[in-house]
Amino acid sequence: MAESVEGQETRAVLQIGGFINGYGPTIGLQQFDYILGVDGTPFLGTAKQFNALFAYEDEEDAAAHVDETWILTVKRDQTAFNISVTQSLGAKFDEVDADAHPMSETDLAMLTAATQSGLIEYMVFHDMQKNAELVDRSKSLLAMVCPPFWFLNQRMPEAALASILAFFVALTVHWILGVVFYLMLCIYSGREQGNMLVAFMSFRKFIYLQTIVAENELSAQRTVLSLDSEMFFKAPVAGLEQPRRRKKKRPPVGV
């Protein structure tokens, strides 16, 4: 913990004051976000202590923890959410007196949620009209077994249709070519499914906002609406409450 003038410990909450490198912004963190906790445990300390959590003694130690992730509980304005990180945020921090920023029941509930097993990482996208969609970052067996159905399940009908047509074209040329094409499609879809989803969202002109970690899609959609009340899900999960959008009135034609 940070030490005060009297030599006593200071209860400090870290607030992002800026970024030194690009990792923090790539996962959606913003200036003025607060770090509430790490892996479900409230964090009160200095920036040096926080950065030490992601530091390794040498390259061998870093290689041994290459797949290690941490769940950070972050607060933006009045909304707390969880996010997955794999390295130091590359951020500059301001140390704020924790007594001036007490945690609410919602904040504590989000910290508790960070300790649950089976959390899912979602990427949040939206278009120019603030229509939001989530991309599940977890690996899917369906993508490796039956890519066209996986495309449909991920709301990518164009990709599903293209893969089916390409398969039948290859099958028409020769059945062996059709089999080889399908096997290659399964291998590629299984290995690159995350990149394919991101590329398809870019093709649809959706803008990447950030990543969040939640127990299910309903919880993730609720978090997105809390972060930005103007967001709207055209394909809401059952149980999601969101205000209906009013249709814009068309101006009268002629006078």
N, C-alpha and C positions, 0 to 999 in steps of 0.2 A: 504494500500500500504506500501511497505518497505520504511523506512525513511533513507535518506542520512545523511552524517556527518553534513551538514548545517541544518538539520531538515526538509528538503523538501522531498516531495514524490518521490520515485524512480519508474519508469515505468519498471516493471519486468515481463518477460515472463518465465514461468516455463518449465524447461527441466528435463526429468526423468534421474536421476543419478544412480538409482539402485532400488531394491525392498526389502522391509522388510518382506512381506508375499507373498502368491502366487496368490492373486486375479488379480493383473494387468496382469501377464503373461497368465492367463487362458483365458483372452479375447483378447490376442494378442498384448498387448502393449509391447514395447521394450525400452531398455535403449537408451537414446539420443532422444526419441520422444519429441516433443514440445506440450504443452497444449495451444491451441489458444483461446478456448472459452468454455463456459458452456451454454447449451440451447440457442445457437445462439447469445449470448452476449460475446464480447471479454473479456478475463480475463487477467488483469494486476495486480498482487499483490504478496503476499508472500505465501510460502508453508503453513504456519499456517492458513492464510485466506482461502486457497483452501481446506484444510482438514476440516475446520470448516463447509463447505457446507454440509458435509456428517455426521456431528456429531449430536447426539441427547442428550437431557438433562438426560433422564433416559430410562429404559427398556419399560415403558409404551409409551413414546413418540416414541421410535423406532418401537414398535409394530403397532402404528397408521400409520406409514409410510413404512410398510414392502413392499408394492408394488410400492413404488416411484422409478422412474428412472430419470436419467439425460443423456442428449446427450452431449458428449464431442466432440469438434472439435480438432483433433490431426493432427500434421504435421510430416511426416517422410521423410527425405531428401527433395525432392521438391514436394511431394504429400500430400495434405490435405485430410482427410476423417473423417467421423463421426462414433462414437461408443457409444453404450448404456452401462451405468454402474448403479449399484444398491447400491454401497457402496464405502467406501474410497479405493483408489487404492493400498494402502499399499506400497507407493513408497517414495523414497528419491528424493528431487528436488534440482536442481541448479537454482538459480535466475539469469536470463540473461537480460541484458539491452535491453529493447524493441526497442529502437531507432536503435540498431544494427541489428535487425531482423524485418524490416517492413513487413506488410502483403501485399501480392499480390492480384490482382483482383480474382484469383482463390481461394485464402484463404477466402476472403470475401464472395464469392459465396457459398463456403461450409458452412460458418457460417450461411448464409441466409437459406440454405437448411435444417439446423438443426431445424429451427422454423416451418417447414411444418408439417401438420397433416398427419396421415396415413403412417408414415415412417415404413419400414420393416427391421427387423433384419435378417441378413444372416450370416451363418457360412461358412467360406472359407476352402475348402479342396483341396489337390492336391496329385497326385501320384508321383512316383519316376521320371517320365518323365516330370514333371511339367504340366500335364494335370489338369486343375482346374475345380472344380464344386462348386456350391453354394447350401446351404441347407437353405430353408426358415423356420425361427423359429416361424412364426405366426401360430396360431391354424387354422385348416382347418375343415370345417363342413363335407367335403367329407370323411375325415378319420373316422368320427363317423357314417356315413350313409352307405357308400359303400367302405370299406377298400381296396378290390382288385383294384378298379379303382384309388383310392388314391395312392396305391403302384406304379401303372403304371405311374401316373402323376408325381411322384417323381423319375421316372427312376429306379424303383426297380422291374424289371420283375420277378426275382426269388422269391421275397416275394409274389407277386401277384399270381404266379402259385402255390406256396406252400399253400397259404390260400384257393384257389379255390379247390385244390385237397383234402385238409383236410376237407373242408365243404362237398364235395360230399361223402367222406368216412363216415363221421358222418351221413349224410343223408341216406346212404345205410343201415347203422345199424338200425336207427329208425328216423322217421321224426322229432320227438320231440328233439332228440339228435342233429340233424342238426340245428334246430331253436335255441337251447340253445348255441351251438357252435358259430353260427353267431352273436348272441346277445353279447356273451362274447368277440368276436373278435372286434365288434364295440365299446364296452365300453373300452377295453384295448387300441385299436388304437387311440381312441379319447383322452384318458388320457395320454398315453405315446408316442404320435407321435414324439415328439422332441427326446426322448431317442432312439426310434426305428430308426430314420434317422441317428443319430450318430453311432449307433451300426452297421447299414448296411454299412456306409462309412468305418468303421473299418474292416468289413468283406471283403470289396473290396480292403483293404490295402491302403486306402487313408489317408494322414496325415493332421491333423488339423493345420491350420495356424493361424486364428484369426476370430473375428466377426467384421462386419461393419454394419452400418445403412445407408440405401439409400431409395430413393423414389420409385424405381422399380429395376427389375433385370438388365436392361440395364445399369443403372447408377452404380450398384454394380459391374458388370463385367468390366466396364471401370475403376473403382477405383482399382480393383485387377490388371489389366494390367499396371496401372500407378505405383503401388507399386512394381511390379516385371515384367519386360518386357519379361522374359523367360516363363511366364505363358501362357497357351493356353487353350481355351475353345472348346471342341469338339462339344458342343451343344450351339453355340452362339445365343444370342437373336438377332432378326432382327434389323439391324442398327449398330451392333458392328463391328468395324473395327479392325482387328488384322492381323499381317503379317502371310502369309502362311508358314507352316513348310516345309523345304526341306526333302524329303525322303533320308534316308541314303543309299548310294550305297553299295550293297553287294560285298564283296571281291570276285574276280574270283576264281572259283573252279578249283584246279589243276593249273598246269603251262604248 
